[in-house]
Amino acid sequence: MNPVKDAMITKRSKLNLAIVASLLACNVYSGVVVAQESEDKIIEEVVATATRLKGSAAAVMQERQNQAFVADIMGADQISRTGDSDAASALRRVTGLTLVDGKFIYVRGLGERYSSTQLNGMAVPSPDPTRSVVPLDLFPSDIIESLNVQKSFSPDMPAHFGGGNVDIRTKSIPSEFVFKLSGSVGSNTNNSDDGYFYAGGSDDWTGRDDGTRALSSLFIDAFNANQSAGIEGSTQNPLTLEQRKALIQSMNWDIGPDKKSVDPDVGLGFTLGDVYQLGQGKLGFLSAISYDNKWTVSQESNGTNLGTTGCDEAGIKCFAQQYSGVATEQNVRWSGMLNVGYEYDQNNKIELTNIILHDMSDRLRDRQFIDVNETEAGKTELRRVDVLYEERRMTTSQVKGTHNFPQLWNAYADWYVGTSRAHRDAPGSLDVVLQQNLIDGVFQSEQLQDVAATNVTREYQTLRDESNTWGWNAGIPFMGKDWDFEIKVGADFYEKARTADNIKIGVPHRSISDEDTFGSRIDEIFSDAHLQSDDFYNSVTGAGIFDDNTTGGDKYAAATKLDAYYLLLDATIAKDWRVSGGVRWEDFRQLSVPYQPHSPLFDVDGQDLRDLAFQENDLFPSLALTYQLDDEMQVRLNLSQTTIRPDMRDISSSFFIDPLTEFLVRGSPSLQSAKLDNVDLRWEWYMADGNNLSVALFYKDITNPIEMVELASVGGAAPSLLTANAEQGQLQGMEVEFLHDLAFMGNAFSNWFVTGNLTLSDSEVTIGIADDGVDSLFEQQLKEALDATSVSNIVTNNKRRLVGHSKWVANLQFGWDSDNGEHSASIVYNAFGPRIIVPGTRGNEDAEEESFNSLDVVYTYYPTFDTTVKFKVQNLLGEDKVISQEGLDLWRKEVGTSFSASVSWEF
């Protein structure tokens, strides 16, 4: 038997069965509906001229066709058709885009740092300290009018451009009165199993902590009083036992965990808008509120520190630390939008957009823990419990105006002003290792791990971003007999300031009396009775009960400032040729400064402080040629030069935890910008009946690409990654996209359509490490990180694919619409090829995220003109998400199959 082949056959069989079952269901239902329609004389008079999707796609296809630069656009109706609930999940349907960690988009295989995100054409800050771009799962689909992914650079866009730019365009004021209510319920197949959770706060249902998890003022006062000495205080001014008791009791220890049967998912939505005719012009508004409360229970496993130490067989690799157990998570999201617009006349319009997005996730994991250095099967086994609670919020207010001047040779101008705030709070996270004592495999007792160097770890993290942006554009067209010509100029300005703090407090196991370390529950070991008793503390003064693990750089301040100006020329010659091009100049400045622990003093000074400043200015050219083959076909060629700059954390030497791999990640103060040369060639065919086909080729040459490499770890410490510049990189590939109805197969298929896309590409990056006696930029940064005068070649593959790059990405959608317009259904498939997540070192191969096949079914019923009923089944194949290394699971998570039903009413 071949287990690999058997597994592949099983996976393929599940896919085939799921597709066949879905198609049969749609065909059977189609037959029933057609039979009903044949008996209804009124409906016989209705003639369907196009499917619902093709009709909704017409406007965005027209916009894409008219753009001078290569772009893909997804409209609100297309998003609704696929059943995606937020911008992140919707964008994975776009050609060449893949979704990572449910939040971030990789464009053409380039990591999220190689893309940029705008909201209504304006830059916004990110509430995620581990990423430079906004987590796209924050944006609910209810507020989105369209998603514009521009894949070739134009001078009127930010020059921080690699894979592409994502512009999230929100809904504007309506043309008539609108009032809409919606509600939804759902669940997941995994949720039939019990999870493990804890009490939390009374306001958790609102997505906000009520203060239960917050760091108390007692700690803040202690830190302020003992800045240099830490929480324990100095020898001259130590804390008393009573002070230490008060401090540790102020922490939230009401964490069992307890078994929990999770609730169904619920969602609510409300939209209200109208427009009013005034004496001069019209005034309109659109408001929207949404709320979602979702639970997930899943099996998770992961491993760290791959090697041969402690493995069952000599020469066979294993992970030194392995975790496996249940993760239970509650996610609460709510959003609000208020748009107000005033249109003086058809040439002058001003619009105000206000948006607030809030996301809370609260996760508890209860897992078995195997450590090759500590675990003795049947005698001493380990269990690990960790809790991570975080709130992310973004608020933005934008004002923009557009003005046309027919009396001034049809000149035009537009302007914008925006201010945004992004917050992240992660109070009271917990990580504890428990030791299970057994005799001949029979459980006897459980306690805090009996190892002197082990702590119960608590962390309290905050991040605040404030950004302001403003800019303007102006242009004037000129027209001749067989040509037209337009000159456009503009400027963009952006400022962002950030403050972040991470306080790490450990409670050493050795500081607690042996008899009080026993228990299987956290609230049992750290009960009020224990914490109030003098006997709980190993020291009569309670000394050593806290281990302040906050280090320099855990608190930092950072700022970014960007000034940009551009010139763009756009000419059409003889109606066949269109030439667009220009240049953008940007002046970029950035500074990230670490603080001493619990102190307003910088952790660096003098020349080191000056070295932290990052500044560059440059010109970025762009050229686009479009040739109109006929009324339906055109060919585009785009050439450009762009850059990818380091983020605030990338130039800091302090560590943060990557949420996907849980590896420690640090930056390089000497990190440089990556420079890109971009080439795009695309042939497009827009057929008269709404069908379309496009084929594109793309190539990118990258100098100093920003990559990551694993650094050596000691003992069971978490692995760490260094952000550094490689030497050179290339990316090339092909994209195919199509939309076509199936009427050519006969009348029975006239209401069916198929749409999809396929991306095939390859990449290579040269890290630049070699024993040639000459330090590359990468080797210099590696020496700085290790504080070494020399480094050995730890990189397994000096040449490999770019991190995050998939060689193929595929999307396929079958859709059906009934003749009477009351029913529609879609079968939606998405998959991507394996991609490197963690590059291999010390002879270990690269860790790759394996292909994930996603199959969703969406059915929509329109019983009346104002009512919509929708049913969704997502991840019908039930595949797990897996990151593997050397044939072992570095990380695995059950996704399960989710079901949901929703109803909306418009009045």
Stockholm file with secondary structure:
# STOCKHOLM 1.0

chainA/1-907         MNPVKDAMITKRSKLNLAIVASLLACNVYSGVVVAQESEDKIIEEVVATATRLKGSAAAVMQERQNQAFVADIMGADQISRTGDSDAASALRRVTGLTLVDGKFIYVRGLGERYSSTQLNGMAVPSPDPTRSVVPLDLFPSDIIESLNVQKSFSPDMPAHFGGGNVDIRTKSIPSEFVFKLSGSVGSNTNNSDDGYFYAGGSDDWTGRDDGTRALSSLFIDAFNANQSAGIEGSTQNPLTLEQRKALIQSMNWDIGPDKKSVDPDVGLGFTLGDVYQLGQGKLGFLSAISYDNKWTVSQESNGTNLGTTGCDEAGIKCFAQQYSGVATEQNVRWSGMLNVGYEYDQNNKIELTNIILHDMSDRLRDRQFIDVNETEAGKTELRRVDVLYEERRMTTSQVKGTHNFPQLWNAYADWYVGTSRAHRDAPGSLDVVLQQNLIDGVFQSEQLQDVAATNVTREYQTLRDESNTWGWNAGIPFMGKDWDFEIKVGADFYEKARTADNIKIGVPHRSISDEDTFGSRIDEIFSDAHLQSDDFYNSVTGAGIFDDNTTGGDKYAAATKLDAYYLLLDATIAKDWRVSGGVRWEDFRQLSVPYQPHSPLFDVDGQDLRDLAFQENDLFPSLALTYQLDDEMQVRLNLSQTTIRPDMRDISSSFFIDPLTEFLVRGSPSLQSAKLDNVDLRWEWYMADGNNLSVALFYKDITNPIEMVELASVGGAAPSLLTANAEQGQLQGMEVEFLHDLAFMGNAFSNWFVTGNLTLSDSEVTIGIADDGVDSLFEQQLKEALDATSVSNIVTNNKRRLVGHSKWVANLQFGWDSDNGEHSASIVYNAFGPRIIVPGTRGNEDAEEESFNSLDVVYTYYPTFDTTVKFKVQNLLGEDKVISQEGLDLWRKEVGTSFSASVSWEF
#=GR chainA/1-907 SS CCHHHHHHHHHHHHHHHHHHHHHHHHHHHHHHHHHHHHTCTTGGGCCCCSCHHHHHHHHHHHHHHHCSSCEEEEEHHHHHHHTCCBHHHHHTTSTTEEEETTTEEEETTBCGGGEEEEETTEECCCSCTTCSSCCGGGSBGGGEEEEEEECSCCTTSCSBCSSEEEEEEECCCCSSCEEEEEEEEEEEGGGGSCEEECCCCTTGGGTCCCSSSSCCHHHHHHHHHTTTTCTTBCSSSBCCHHHHHHHHHTSCCCCCCEEECCCCEEEEEEEEEEEEECSSSEEEEEEEEEEEEEEEEEEEEEEEEEESTTCSSTTCCEEEEEEEEEEEEEEEEEEEEEEEEEEEETTEEEEEEEEEEEEEEEEEEEEEEEETTTCBTTTEEEEEEEEEEEEEEEEEEEEEEEEEEGGGTTEEEEEEEEEEEEEEEEEEEEEEEEEEEEETTEEEEEEECCCTTCEEEEEEEEEEEEEEEEEEEEEEEEECSSEEEEEEEEEEEEEEEEEEEEEEEEEEGGGBCGGGGBCSSHHHHTCHHHHHCGGGBSSTTCTTSCEECCCTTSSEEEEEEEEEEEEEEEEEETTTEEEEEEEEEEEEEEEEEEBCTTSSSBSCCHHHHHHTEEEEEEEEEEEEEEEECSSSEEEEEEEEEEEECCCTGGGCCSEEECTTTCCEEECCTTCCCEEEEEEEEEEEEECTTSCEEEEEEEEEEEESCEEEEEECCCTTCCCEEEEEECSEEEEEEEEEEEEEESGGGCGGGTTEEEEEEEEEEEEEEECCCCSSSSCCHHHHHHHHHHTCSCCCCCBSCSEECCTTCCSEEEEEEEEEECTTSSEEEEEEEEEECCEEEECCBTTCCCEEECCCCEEEEEEEEEEETTEEEEEEEECTTCCCEEEEETTEEEEEECCCCEEEEEEEEEC
#=GC SS_cons         CCHHHHHHHHHHHHHHHHHHHHHHHHHHHHHHHHHHHHTCTTGGGCCCCSCHHHHHHHHHHHHHHHCSSCEEEEEHHHHHHHTCCBHHHHHTTSTTEEEETTTEEEETTBCGGGEEEEETTEECCCSCTTCSSCCGGGSBGGGEEEEEEECSCCTTSCSBCSSEEEEEEECCCCSSCEEEEEEEEEEEGGGGSCEEECCCCTTGGGTCCCSSSSCCHHHHHHHHHTTTTCTTBCSSSBCCHHHHHHHHHTSCCCCCCEEECCCCEEEEEEEEEEEEECSSSEEEEEEEEEEEEEEEEEEEEEEEEEESTTCSSTTCCEEEEEEEEEEEEEEEEEEEEEEEEEEEETTEEEEEEEEEEEEEEEEEEEEEEEETTTCBTTTEEEEEEEEEEEEEEEEEEEEEEEEEEGGGTTEEEEEEEEEEEEEEEEEEEEEEEEEEEEETTEEEEEEECCCTTCEEEEEEEEEEEEEEEEEEEEEEEEECSSEEEEEEEEEEEEEEEEEEEEEEEEEEGGGBCGGGGBCSSHHHHTCHHHHHCGGGBSSTTCTTSCEECCCTTSSEEEEEEEEEEEEEEEEEETTTEEEEEEEEEEEEEEEEEEBCTTSSSBSCCHHHHHHTEEEEEEEEEEEEEEEECSSSEEEEEEEEEEEECCCTGGGCCSEEECTTTCCEEECCTTCCCEEEEEEEEEEEEECTTSCEEEEEEEEEEEESCEEEEEECCCTTCCCEEEEEECSEEEEEEEEEEEEEESGGGCGGGTTEEEEEEEEEEEEEEECCCCSSSSCCHHHHHHHHHHTCSCCCCCBSCSEECCTTCCSEEEEEEEEEECTTSSEEEEEEEEEECCEEEECCBTTCCCEEECCCCEEEEEEEEEEETTEEEEEEEECTTCCCEEEEETTEEEEEECCCCEEEEEEEEEC
//
